[in-house]
Amino acid sequence: MPRSVNSVAAKARRKKILKLAKGYFGRRKNVFTVAKNAVEKGLQYAYRDRRNKKRSFRRLWIARINAAARQEGLSYSKFMHLVHENNVGLNRKALADLAMNHPDAFKAVVDSVK
């Protein structure tokens, strides 16, 4: 009995990987074995960095809130303690936005929690 090879599925698998490698440089975009390694590594980085993005944005928000709070005479930790004590329903993202784009509104929040 002759050997049966499912070339349709094999070609689809290779095509899927090469489609993901579109835009890569050199052999990484058109040689399957090289492209497969590059795509796998790229997907690992994407998975990792979706989590790291959340961390880095939180760090940015904290730095912005700290800078704005210090202009009002409070440290970041004291300000956030007062925010939580007074049940202000604003998270770090919203507070950082107020601190950057609406300093008068941020000052009002600081005055309300003092």
C-alpha positions as CSV (number, residue, x, y, z in Angstrom):
1,M,0.0,0.0,0.0
2,P,1.4,3.4,-0.9
3,R,2.4,5.9,1.7
4,S,-0.2,8.5,2.3
5,V,0.9,12.1,3.1
6,N,-1.5,14.8,3.9
7,S,0.2,17.6,1.9
8,V,-2.8,19.8,2.2
9,A,-2.6,20.1,6.0
10,A,1.2,20.3,5.9
11,K,1.1,23.1,3.4
12,A,-1.5,24.9,5.6
13,R,0.7,24.6,8.7
14,R,3.7,26.0,6.9
15,K,1.6,28.8,5.3
16,K,0.2,29.8,8.8
17,I,3.8,30.1,10.2
18,L,5.1,32.1,7.2
19,K,2.1,34.4,7.4
20,L,3.0,35.1,11.0
21,A,6.6,35.8,9.9
22,K,5.5,38.4,7.5
23,G,7.7,41.5,7.9
24,Y,10.7,39.7,9.4
25,F,14.1,40.3,7.9
26,G,16.1,38.0,5.7
27,R,15.5,34.2,5.8
28,R,13.3,34.6,8.8
29,K,10.4,35.6,6.5
30,N,10.6,32.9,3.8
31,V,12.5,29.8,5.0
32,F,10.1,27.7,7.1
33,T,12.5,26.2,9.6
34,V,14.1,29.6,10.4
35,A,10.6,31.4,10.4
36,K,9.2,28.8,12.7
37,N,11.9,29.5,15.4
38,A,11.5,33.3,14.9
39,V,7.7,33.1,15.2
40,E,7.8,30.9,18.3
41,K,10.3,33.3,20.0
42,G,8.1,36.3,19.0
43,L,5.0,34.7,20.5
44,Q,6.9,34.0,23.7
45,Y,7.9,37.7,23.9
46,A,4.4,38.8,23.2
47,Y,3.0,36.6,25.9
48,R,5.6,37.8,28.4
49,D,5.3,41.4,27.5
50,R,1.5,41.5,27.8
51,R,2.1,41.0,31.5
52,N,5.1,43.3,31.7
53,K,3.1,46.1,30.1
54,K,0.7,46.1,33.0
55,R,3.6,46.4,35.4
56,S,5.3,49.2,33.5
57,F,2.1,51.2,33.2
58,R,1.5,50.9,37.0
59,R,5.1,52.1,37.6
60,L,4.4,55.1,35.3
61,W,1.2,56.0,37.1
62,I,2.8,55.8,40.5
63,A,5.7,58.0,39.4
64,R,3.2,60.6,38.0
65,I,1.0,60.5,41.1
66,N,4.1,60.8,43.3
67,A,5.4,63.9,41.4
68,A,2.0,65.6,41.6
69,A,1.4,64.7,45.3
70,R,4.8,66.1,46.3
71,Q,3.9,69.4,44.7
72,E,1.0,69.4,47.1
73,G,3.2,68.6,50.1
74,L,2.5,64.9,50.4
75,S,4.5,61.8,49.6
76,Y,3.0,59.1,47.4
77,S,2.5,56.6,50.2
78,K,0.8,59.2,52.5
79,F,-1.4,60.4,49.7
80,M,-2.6,56.9,48.7
81,H,-3.2,56.0,52.4
82,L,-5.5,59.1,52.6
83,V,-7.2,58.2,49.3
84,H,-8.0,54.7,50.6
85,E,-9.0,56.0,54.1
86,N,-11.5,58.4,52.5
87,N,-12.9,55.9,50.1
88,V,-12.1,57.9,47.0
89,G,-13.3,55.8,44.1
90,L,-10.3,56.6,41.8
91,N,-7.7,54.1,40.8
92,R,-4.0,54.9,40.0
93,K,-4.7,55.2,36.3
94,A,-7.4,57.8,36.8
95,L,-5.3,59.7,39.5
96,A,-2.3,59.8,37.1
97,D,-4.5,61.1,34.3
98,L,-5.8,63.9,36.6
99,A,-2.2,64.7,37.8
100,M,-0.9,65.0,34.2
101,N,-3.8,66.6,32.3
102,H,-6.0,68.3,34.9
103,P,-3.8,69.5,37.8
104,D,-6.6,71.7,39.2
105,A,-8.8,68.6,39.6
106,F,-6.0,66.6,41.1
107,K,-5.4,69.5,43.6
108,A,-9.2,69.3,44.5
109,V,-8.8,65.5,45.2
110,V,-5.7,66.2,47.4
111,D,-7.6,68.9,49.3
112,S,-10.6,66.6,49.8
113,V,-8.5,63.8,51.3
114,K,-6.4,66.1,53.6
